[in-house]
Amino acid sequence: MGLIGAGKVNGASVTELKAEPIVTRLANEDKIPFYKKPNLLFLYCMLFPTCMGIELTSGFDSQMINALQIVPYWNLYPDFKNPEGALKGIIAAAYSLGAILSLPFIPTINDRFGRRWSIFGGSLVMMTGALIQGFSVHVGMYIIARMILGFGIPTCIVSGSSLIGELAYPKERPVLTSLFNVSYFVGQIVAAAICFGTNDIKSDWAWRIPSLLQLCPSLLQVTCVFFLPESPRWLITKDRGEEAHAILSKYHGEGANGLEFVEAEFAQMNAAIHLELEASKRSWVDLFQTSGMRRRVLISAMLGLFTQWSGNTLISYYLGDLLKLIGYKDTKYIQKINVSIACWSLFCGMTVALLVTKVRRRVMYMTCTISLLLCYIAWTISMERAQTAVAMGSNNPAANIAVLFFIYAYTPCYNIGYNALSYTYMVELWPYAERSRGISVFQLFGRLASFFTTFVNPIGLKNAGWRFFISYCVWLAFEVVFVYFMFPETSNRTLEELAFMFEDKVLSEQVTAAVKKVVDHGGSGHIERPSIEGKEGASPEVKGTYV
């Protein structure tokens, strides 16, 4: 997706143009805070339950499966037969398996129906799965229900994370997309608290109630999603530019330089998206046609693996098993640890999300990977000391405290990069035309890693004990190297200013020229469609060759 050759854009030589971040500059000049802009404030209030609330379901799920394993009547239910090893693994991993099966369809659904209808449809699927899960009568039915839940979640995640990035005002976009993943911890807290409350119920409802309540976040999305506008970028791709312009005027036009900013932003979107579409077949093949796209695919795939293969699933799905390895048996005590970790995770996630506009992306990712490696090495040593004492029939209080300390220390280390930045980075990394497919690649590898680790973790803990942790230490060392050499910096730019960061500069310069025309000459924002020479609708002033 590159453009070779010089030409003219609106009368200026592309070799003389510098791809200035004009829209970013205009946004930074706006000193009016979002809470003093009524329309923008309403938009953000609706984004929270509708889009950010999507990850409530994932957080609820991981904590529910974790907490239910501690609930006595879960283990006593006749058909579940106190699941261990592979059966316990497949119960947890079924959610990710269902998600993997849905991923090939997500880009088509997003492109055809838009962000809002995709969220609505995915939420209905998840509500169906939660109902079947809550009324399951045997373990096979429970596993199928979890697969249905998993089938619905990726559509909502891809659509919701994209919609946040595409509706938010540029100044607040990094924080909002970072908060998207933070809602995961809210779901964890709610699930942990519910399971703590149902722990003493002397019937099957001790686990049925939490299983049924997993439909609540999806019900929230179904109720609220159509209070949000559609993505202006999606509307532009459907030749509905006037609707897109109206949405931008309403929600982004309340600043000090409102009219000028909206016209420049619309011109930038229009130019960038049409340039992208000229070179895109809107298929999976596009992801492998150029070196820039292949690098995006590699980064997305590895980031998906990193978010689920960094040892986090041990805590989120198998905390009870970890604590039992070092001698903690009391279910009430384990449930309290469970709830406290969820609350600590929310605090860390919120804090880091508010820092994303202050610290560069590469700095945050390098801090994340290095601190995770150091934390896991220390945790592994502590586990060895604690588990050795238990095997000898004694207790090592110091090692036990160290294990608990490093479980808590793991949370801020992970959140610095793999929680707060994941969707912020994905939205920034991918241009609009391929964003749904790009985030789907991230989801695919994340779900594959989650399926593998949630299935293998109980087997590894049972058969290898503390030695199982060494595999994570080795992997985390690889993460440090990969992030250092492969992750680009994406901070302090609008999405369109990042759209061609791996491609020929001519493309970004054409977009800049379109914005400069509006800013310098008071254009209407309804610019001529940038295109390549020889194609229908091409402007004779934009020349070059796509490769």
C-alpha positions as semicolon CSV with decimal commas, in nm:
position;residue;x (nm);y (nm);z (nm)
1;M;0,000;0,000;0,000
2;G;0,262;0,245;-0,107
3;L;0,268;0,525;-0,360
4;I;0,576;0,581;-0,574
5;G;0,652;0,890;-0,777
6;A;0,616;1,262;-0,727
7;G;0,321;1,461;-0,841
8;K;0,105;1,751;-0,734
9;V;-0,155;1,771;-0,461
10;N;-0,377;2,076;-0,484
11;G;-0,106;2,258;-0,677
12;A;0,187;2,183;-0,445
13;S;0,469;1,943;-0,516
14;V;0,447;1,645;-0,286
15;T;0,824;1,645;-0,248
16;E;0,802;1,990;-0,092
17;L;0,530;1,905;0,157
18;K;0,594;1,801;0,512
19;A;0,336;1,572;0,676
20;E;0,255;1,810;0,959
21;P;0,023;1,698;1,242
22;I;-0,217;1,985;1,170
23;V;-0,528;1,833;1,327
24;T;-0,330;1,731;1,636
25;R;-0,207;2,090;1,667
26;L;-0,560;2,230;1,636
27;A;-0,687;1,984;1,899
28;N;-0,408;2,079;2,140
29;E;-0,490;2,447;2,095
30;D;-0,842;2,380;2,222
31;K;-0,822;2,445;2,599
32;I;-1,191;2,387;2,677
33;P;-1,220;2,064;2,884
34;F;-1,458;1,793;2,763
35;Y;-1,688;1,829;3,066
36;K;-1,773;2,182;2,953
37;K;-1,887;2,055;2,613
38;P;-2,243;1,919;2,661
39;N;-2,263;1,706;2,346
40;L;-1,916;1,556;2,392
41;L;-1,985;1,486;2,760
42;F;-2,306;1,301;2,666
43;L;-2,113;1,101;2,405
44;Y;-1,854;0,992;2,662
45;C;-2,122;0,903;2,916
46;M;-2,284;0,673;2,660
47;L;-1,951;0,522;2,549
48;F;-1,890;0,390;2,902
49;P;-2,185;0,148;2,932
50;T;-2,199;0,066;2,561
51;C;-1,839;0,023;2,445
52;M;-1,620;0,020;2,753
53;G;-1,872;-0,206;2,924
54;I;-1,800;-0,477;2,667
55;E;-1,489;-0,591;2,852
56;L;-1,701;-0,630;3,165
57;T;-1,806;-0,964;3,016
58;S;-1,449;-1,088;2,970
59;G;-1,348;-0,977;3,319
60;F;-1,661;-1,130;3,467
61;D;-1,591;-1,457;3,286
62;S;-1,229;-1,500;3,395
63;Q;-1,307;-1,419;3,757
64;M;-1,624;-1,627;3,764
65;I;-1,446;-1,943;3,648
66;N;-1,166;-1,867;3,892
67;A;-1,403;-1,809;4,183
68;L;-1,646;-2,094;4,108
69;Q;-1,364;-2,345;4,146
70;I;-1,350;-2,235;4,511
71;V;-1,731;-2,265;4,562
72;P;-1,807;-2,601;4,733
73;Y;-2,130;-2,675;4,541
74;W;-1,955;-2,623;4,206
75;N;-1,725;-2,913;4,289
76;L;-2,006;-3,118;4,443
77;Y;-2,242;-3,095;4,143
78;P;-2,278;-3,460;4,030
79;D;-2,212;-3,416;3,658
80;F;-1,912;-3,182;3,707
81;K;-1,746;-3,434;3,941
82;N;-1,490;-3,192;4,086
83;P;-1,321;-3,120;3,748
84;E;-0,943;-3,139;3,737
85;G;-0,667;-3,136;3,477
86;A;-0,788;-3,146;3,117
87;L;-1,161;-3,117;3,202
88;K;-1,103;-2,810;3,417
89;G;-0,888;-2,669;3,136
90;I;-1,150;-2,717;2,864
91;I;-1,423;-2,561;3,081
92;A;-1,212;-2,245;3,112
93;A;-1,078;-2,256;2,754
94;A;-1,419;-2,305;2,587
95;Y;-1,478;-1,929;2,602
96;S;-1,164;-1,863;2,397
97;L;-1,244;-2,149;2,157
98;G;-1,580;-1,993;2,076
99;A;-1,409;-1,658;2,019
100;I;-1,161;-1,814;1,774
101;L;-1,445;-1,963;1,568
102;S;-1,611;-1,623;1,520
103;L;-1,306;-1,422;1,415
104;P;-1,313;-1,486;1,035
105;F;-1,660;-1,325;1,012
106;I;-1,594;-1,010;1,214
107;P;-1,447;-0,778;0,944
108;T;-1,732;-0,858;0,703
109;I;-1,995;-0,793;0,971
110;N;-1,827;-0,466;1,073
111;D;-1,786;-0,340;0,718
112;R;-2,138;-0,428;0,614
113;F;-2,347;-0,338;0,920
114;G;-2,134;-0,078;1,098
115;R;-2,005;-0,063;1,453
116;R;-2,336;-0,027;1,638
117;W;-2,524;-0,317;1,480
118;S;-2,218;-0,538;1,526
119;I;-2,218;-0,462;1,899
120;F;-2,591;-0,527;1,917
121;G;-2,567;-0,864;1,740
122;G;-2,268;-0,984;1,942
123;S;-2,441;-0,889;2,266
124;L;-2,751;-1,092;2,177
125;V;-2,531;-1,397;2,115
126;M;-2,365;-1,353;2,455
127;M;-2,699;-1,318;2,633
128;T;-2,808;-1,647;2,478
129;G;-2,489;-1,817;2,598
130;A;-2,527;-1,683;2,952
131;L;-2,883;-1,818;2,977
132;I;-2,778;-2,165;2,860
133;Q;-2,480;-2,154;3,097
134;G;-2,694;-2,070;3,400
135;F;-2,944;-2,350;3,333
136;S;-2,691;-2,617;3,232
137;V;-2,766;-2,968;3,356
138;H;-2,436;-3,134;3,266
139;V;-2,079;-3,036;3,193
140;G;-2,113;-3,070;2,813
141;M;-2,397;-2,818;2,811
142;Y;-2,192;-2,580;3,025
143;I;-1,896;-2,602;2,785
144;I;-2,118;-2,537;2,480
145;A;-2,273;-2,237;2,657
146;R;-1,929;-2,094;2,722
147;M;-1,838;-2,140;2,357
148;I;-2,150;-1,942;2,258
149;L;-2,050;-1,667;2,500
150;G;-1,704;-1,664;2,347
151;F;-1,847;-1,657;1,993
152;G;-2,019;-1,325;2,063
153;I;-1,747;-1,135;2,247
154;P;-1,488;-1,067;1,969
155;T;-1,743;-0,893;1,745
156;C;-1,827;-0,659;2,030
157;I;-1,463;-0,602;2,125
158;V;-1,349;-0,519;1,770
159;S;-1,649;-0,293;1,708
160;G;-1,644;-0,129;2,051
161;S;-1,272;-0,052;2,062
162;S;-1,288;0,087;1,707
163;L;-1,596;0,297;1,781
164;I;-1,432;0,455;2,087
165;G;-1,127;0,552;1,883
166;E;-1,336;0,677;1,591
167;L;-1,581;0,887;1,794
168;A;-1,355;1,033;2,063
169;Y;-1,206;1,380;2,038
170;P;-0,833;1,343;1,958
171;K;-0,716;1,484;2,293
172;E;-0,913;1,229;2,494
173;R;-0,892;0,932;2,255
174;P;-0,582;0,762;2,409
175;V;-0,732;0,774;2,759
176;L;-1,072;0,646;2,645
177;T;-0,933;0,357;2,443
178;S;-0,709;0,269;2,739
179;L;-1,008;0,270;2,973
180;F;-1,176;0,019;2,741
181;N;-0,962;-0,261;2,882
182;V;-0,987;-0,129;3,239
183;S;-1,354;-0,223;3,249
184;Y;-1,227;-0,583;3,246
185;F;-1,134;-0,533;3,611
186;V;-1,477;-0,394;3,697
187;G;-1,620;-0,720;3,564
188;Q;-1,368;-0,911;3,774
189;I;-1,466;-0,728;4,092
190;V;-1,838;-0,780;4,032
191;A;-1,790;-1,152;3,961
192;A;-1,560;-1,201;4,261
193;A;-1,806;-1,023;4,489
194;I;-2,103;-1,223;4,356
195;C;-1,921;-1,556;4,397
196;F;-1,810;-1,452;4,745
197;G;-2,174;-1,381;4,829
198;T;-2,304;-1,710;4,686
199;N;-2,021;-1,917;4,835
200;D;-2,234;-2,025;5,133
201;I;-2,553;-2,110;4,940
202;K;-2,620;-2,478;5,004
203;S;-2,745;-2,566;4,656
204;D;-2,662;-2,551;4,284
205;W;-2,765;-2,185;4,282
206;A;-2,426;-2,108;4,437
207;W;-2,283;-2,137;4,083
208;R;-2,598;-2,089;3,873
209;I;-2,657;-1,731;3,994
210;P;-2,311;-1,603;3,887
211;S;-2,341;-1,794;3,558
212;L;-2,676;-1,631;3,478
213;L;-2,565;-1,283;3,581
214;Q;-2,300;-1,289;3,309
215;L;-2,572;-1,169;3,070
216;C;-2,603;-0,831;3,248
217;P;-2,319;-0,647;3,067
218;S;-2,457;-0,756;2,729
219;L;-2,804;-0,642;2,832
220;L;-2,652;-0,301;2,905
221;Q;-2,502;-0,283;2,554
222;V;-2,827;-0,387;2,383
223;T;-3,013;-0,119;2,577
224;C;-2,772;0,170;2,518
225;V;-2,593;0,113;2,187
226;F;-2,832;0,310;1,966
227;F;-2,797;0,619;2,181
228;L;-2,452;0,646;2,022
229;P;-2,388;0,784;1,672
230;E;-2,233;0,561;1,407
231;S;-1,863;0,591;1,328
232;P;-1,808;0,891;1,095
233;R;-1,532;0,696;0,922
234;W;-1,767;0,408;0,845
235;L;-2,023;0,655;0,709
236;I;-1,759;0,806;0,478
237;T;-1,688;0,461;0,333
238;K;-2,059;0,430;0,253
239;D;-2,068;0,769;0,073
240;R;-2,264;0,921;0,359
241;G;-2,023;1,209;0,411
242;E;-2,291;1,462;0,510
243;E;-2,400;1,242;0,804
244;A;-2,037;1,198;0,908
245;H;-1,979;1,574;0,891
246;A;-2,292;1,637;1,100
247;I;-2,172;1,395;1,371
248;L;-1,829;1,561;1,383
249;S;-1,990;1,907;1,398
250;K;-2,214;1,805;1,688
251;Y;-1,958;1,627;1,904
252;H;-1,623;1,779;1,800
253;G;-1,735;2,132;1,716
254;E;-1,775;2,273;2,068
255;G;-1,412;2,377;2,113
256;A;-1,251;2,719;2,087
257;N;-1,172;2,662;1,718
258;G;-1,471;2,436;1,660
259;L;-1,561;2,507;1,297
260;E;-1,202;2,514;1,176
261;F;-1,120;2,193;1,362
262;V;-1,424;2,004;1,228
263;E;-1,350;2,107;0,867
264;A;-0,985;2,007;0,902
265;E;-1,070;1,678;1,074
266;F;-1,330;1,589;0,813
267;A;-1,092;1,675;0,529
268;Q;-0,824;1,457;0,687
269;M;-1,063;1,162;0,733
270;N;-1,202;1,196;0,384
271;A;-0,860;1,213;0,217
272;A;-0,701;0,932;0,421
273;I;-0,993;0,689;0,391
274;H;-1,031;0,735;0,016
275;L;-0,658;0,686;-0,033
276;E;-0,675;0,369;0,175
277;L;-0,975;0,235;-0,015
278;E;-0,815;0,298;-0,352
279;A;-0,537;0,055;-0,258
280;S;-0,753;-0,190;-0,062
281;K;-0,955;-0,488;-0,184
282;R;-1,125;-0,502;0,159
283;S;-1,012;-0,863;0,203
284;W;-0,771;-1,061;0,420
285;V;-0,524;-1,060;0,129
286;D;-0,460;-0,688;0,189
287;L;-0,286;-0,771;0,517
288;F;0,000;-0,946;0,338
289;Q;0,048;-0,741;0,020
290;T;0,309;-0,491;0,142
291;S;0,592;-0,491;0,393
292;G;0,414;-0,225;0,601
293;M;0,099;-0,435;0,631
294;R;0,298;-0,750;0,707
295;R;0,476;-0,569;0,988
296;R;0,141;-0,459;1,132
297;V;0,020;-0,820;1,118
298;L;0,333;-0,944;1,296
299;I;0,308;-0,681;1,570
300;S;-0,066;-0,748;1,619
301;A;-0,016;-1,125;1,632
302;M;0,268;-1,103;1,883
303;L;0,087;-0,847;2,098
304;G;-0,212;-1,082;2,107
305;L;0,015;-1,362;2,229
306;F;0,186;-1,134;2,480
307;T;-0,139;-1,020;2,641
308;Q;-0,243;-1,379;2,720
309;W;0,087;-1,565;2,738
310;S;0,266;-1,355;2,998
311;G;0,149;-1,556;3,298
312;N;-0,165;-1,352;3,364
313;T;-0,406;-1,643;3,307
314;L;-0,250;-1,824;3,603
315;I;-0,383;-1,549;3,830
316;S;-0,710;-1,474;3,652
317;Y;-0,823;-1,837;3,610
318;Y;-0,628;-2,049;3,860
319;L;-0,554;-1,837;4,167
320;G;-0,714;-2,099;4,391
321;D;-0,487;-2,372;4,256
322;L;-0,180;-2,150;4,299
323;L;-0,259;-2,078;4,662
324;K;-0,337;-2,442;4,738
325;L;0,009;-2,537;4,610
326;I;0,165;-2,336;4,892
327;G;-0,071;-2,457;5,163
328;Y;-0,370;-2,217;5,161
329;K;-0,689;-2,427;5,188
330;D;-0,957;-2,202;5,342
331;T;-1,204;-2,108;5,065
332;K;-1,318;-1,789;5,241
333;Y;-0,959;-1,665;5,267
334;I;-0,893;-1,744;4,900
335;Q;-1,212;-1,562;4,799
336;K;-1,096;-1,253;4,993
337;I;-0,760;-1,262;4,816
338;N;-0,951;-1,296;4,488
339;V;-1,163;-0,986;4,551
340;S;-0,868;-0,781;4,675
341;I;-0,661;-0,861;4,364
342;A;-0,951;-0,755;4,141
343;C;-0,981;-0,422;4,326
344;W;-0,603;-0,368;4,311
345;S;-0,611;-0,443;3,937
346;L;-0,881;-0,182;3,880
347;F;-0,682;0,081;4,069
348;C;-0,364;0,002;3,872
349;G;-0,549;-0,009;3,540
350;M;-0,720;0,328;3,600
351;T;-0,395;0,492;3,707
352;V;-0,203;0,371;3,403
353;A;-0,487;0,462;3,163
354;L;-0,466;0,822;3,280
355;L;-0,092;0,829;3,205
356;V;-0,111;0,733;2,837
357;T;-0,110;1,094;2,721
358;K;0,199;1,167;2,934
359;V;0,429;0,874;2,850
360;R;0,532;0,748;2,508
361;R;0,404;0,406;2,395
362;R;0,744;0,240;2,356
363;V;0,853;0,352;2,702
364;M;0,539;0,200;2,855
365;Y;0,578;-0,128;2,669
366;M;0,946;-0,164;2,754
367;T;0,874;-0,088;3,120
368;C;0,596;-0,346;3,113
369;T;0,799;-0,631;2,964
370;I;1,114;-0,578;3,171
371;S;0,924;-0,545;3,499
372;L;0,715;-0,857;3,419
373;L;1,030;-1,060;3,357
374;L;1,189;-0,949;3,685
375;C;0,865;-1,008;3,875
376;Y;0,822;-1,359;3,734
377;I;1,179;-1,460;3,812
378;A;1,132;-1,355;4,175
379;W;0,789;-1,520;4,189
380;T;0,932;-1,846;4,055
381;I;1,201;-1,852;4,324
382;S;0,943;-1,779;4,596
383;M;0,712;-2,055;4,466
384;E;0,999;-2,304;4,473
385;R;1,078;-2,223;4,838
386;A;0,712;-2,231;4,945
387;Q;0,625;-2,550;4,758
388;T;0,938;-2,729;4,881
389;A;0,835;-2,654;5,240
390;V;0,484;-2,792;5,179
391;A;0,628;-3,108;5,020
392;M;0,839;-3,161;5,336
393;G;0,530;-3,132;5,555
394;S;0,619;-2,791;5,696
395;N;0,543;-2,428;5,622
396;N;0,759;-2,138;5,501
397;P;0,574;-1,819;5,603
398;A;0,833;-1,590;5,447
399;A;0,811;-1,765;5,110
400;N;0,429;-1,764;5,127
401;I;0,426;-1,390;5,190
402;A;0,673;-1,340;4,903
403;V;0,446;-1,538;4,667
404;L;0,148;-1,321;4,763
405;F;0,359;-1,007;4,724
406;F;0,467;-1,095;4,371
407;I;0,112;-1,191;4,273
408;Y;0,009;-0,838;4,371
409;A;0,325;-0,684;4,219
410;Y;0,249;-0,856;3,888
411;T;-0,066;-0,646;3,839
412;P;0,088;-0,297;3,790
413;C;0,368;-0,447;3,580
414;Y;0,115;-0,607;3,343
415;N;-0,116;-0,307;3,333
416;I;0,155;-0,063;3,223
417;G;0,147;-0,210;2,873
418;Y;-0,070;-0,511;2,812
419;N;-0,387;-0,378;2,969
420;A;-0,390;-0,002;2,927
421;L;-0,231;0,019;2,583
422;S;-0,356;-0,289;2,396
423;Y;-0,653;-0,140;2,213
424;T;-0,511;0,212;2,211
425;Y;-0,213;0,074;2,022
426;M;-0,419;-0,143;1,788
427;V;-0,647;0,145;1,688
428;E;-0,342;0,365;1,623
429;L;-0,144;0,097;1,441
430;W;-0,406;0,011;1,178
431;P;-0,551;0,242;0,910
432;Y;-0,930;0,252;0,890
433;A;-0,972;0,025;0,585
434;E;-0,798;-0,265;0,761
435;R;-0,872;-0,182;1,127
436;S;-1,137;-0,451;1,179
437;R;-0,913;-0,716;1,025
438;G;-0,609;-0,593;1,215
439;I;-0,782;-0,603;1,554
440;S;-0,925;-0,944;1,456
441;V;-0,568;-1,070;1,404
442;F;-0,483;-0,939;1,752
443;Q;-0,793;-1,112;1,890
444;L;-0,717;-1,436;1,706
445;F;-0,370;-1,476;1,851
446;G;-0,485;-1,353;2,191
447;R;-0,765;-1,610;2,197
448;L;-0,538;-1,888;2,072
449;A;-0,291;-1,805;2,349
450;S;-0,572;-1,784;2,604
451;F;-0,716;-2,118;2,490
452;F;-0,375;-2,282;2,512
453;T;-0,276;-2,137;2,849
454;T;-0,610;-2,189;3,021
455;F;-0,611;-2,551;2,902
456;V;-0,244;-2,620;2,982
457;N;-0,206;-2,425;3,308
458;P;-0,389;-2,672;3,537
459;I;-0,199;-2,961;3,378
460;G;0,133;-2,781;3,417
461;L;0,064;-2,681;3,778
462;K;-0,042;-3,034;3,868
463;N;0,252;-3,211;3,701
464;A;0,537;-2,959;3,725
465;G;0,447;-2,728;4,012
466;W;0,684;-2,431;4,044
467;R;0,896;-2,553;3,749
468;F;0,606;-2,465;3,519
469;F;0,683;-2,097;3,591
470;I;1,022;-2,125;3,418
471;S;0,851;-2,149;3,078
472;Y;0,691;-1,809;3,138
473;C;1,025;-1,656;3,238
474;V;1,178;-1,766;2,907
475;W;0,885;-1,631;2,708
476;L;0,891;-1,297;2,890
477;A;1,259;-1,257;2,801
478;F;1,163;-1,296;2,434
479;E;0,893;-1,030;2,476
480;V;1,150;-0,776;2,591
481;V;1,361;-0,830;2,278
482;F;1,064;-0,825;2,038
483;V;0,913;-0,504;2,176
484;Y;1,249;-0,327;2,164
485;F;1,313;-0,404;1,799
486;M;0,964;-0,411;1,646
487;F;0,721;-0,173;1,820
488;P;0,691;0,174;1,656
489;E;0,604;0,492;1,844
490;T;0,245;0,611;1,783
491;S;0,178;0,874;2,050
492;N;0,056;1,231;1,994
493;R;-0,097;1,184;1,648
494;T;-0,450;1,149;1,512
495;L;-0,552;0,819;1,353
496;E;-0,523;0,961;1,002
497;E;-0,178;1,104;1,075
498;L;-0,071;0,749;1,164
499;A;-0,248;0,576;0,876
500;F;0,056;0,558;0,646
501;M;0,343;0,543;0,899
502;F;0,493;0,233;0,733
503;E;0,416;0,344;0,376
504;D;0,561;0,596;0,132
505;K;0,557;0,952;0,269
506;V;0,371;1,066;-0,043
507;L;0,047;0,923;0,097
508;S;0,061;1,108;0,428
509;E;0,168;1,423;0,246
510;Q;-0,141;1,406;0,025
511;V;-0,360;1,389;0,334
512;T;-0,173;1,682;0,489
513;A;-0,220;1,883;0,169
514;A;-0,596;1,827;0,184
515;V;-0,605;1,953;0,544
516;K;-0,384;2,253;0,465
517;K;-0,624;2,353;0,188
518;V;-0,906;2,374;0,441
519;V;-0,702;2,546;0,713
520;D;-0,522;2,795;0,487
521;H;-0,802;2,878;0,246
522;G;-1,117;2,821;0,449
523;G;-1,232;2,521;0,246
524;S;-1,562;2,356;0,316
525;G;-1,417;2,021;0,407
526;H;-1,585;1,862;0,105
527;I;-1,258;1,815;-0,080
528;E;-1,195;1,645;-0,409
529;R;-1,151;1,275;-0,365
530;P;-0,781;1,184;-0,370
531;S;-0,726;0,898;-0,607
532;I;-0,469;0,739;-0,830
533;E;-0,439;0,846;-1,190
534;G;-0,643;0,646;-1,433
535;K;-0,917;0,542;-1,188
536;E;-1,272;0,667;-1,199
537;G;-1,310;0,983;-0,993
538;A;-0,936;1,051;-0,988
539;S;-0,816;1,404;-0,954
540;P;-0,555;1,494;-1,219
541;E;-0,355;1,671;-0,945
542;V;-0,283;1,352;-0,749
543;K;-0,046;1,126;-0,935
544;G;0,157;0,818;-0,861
545;T;0,162;0,442;-0,878
546;Y;0,042;0,198;-0,612
547;V;0,243;-0,112;-0,539
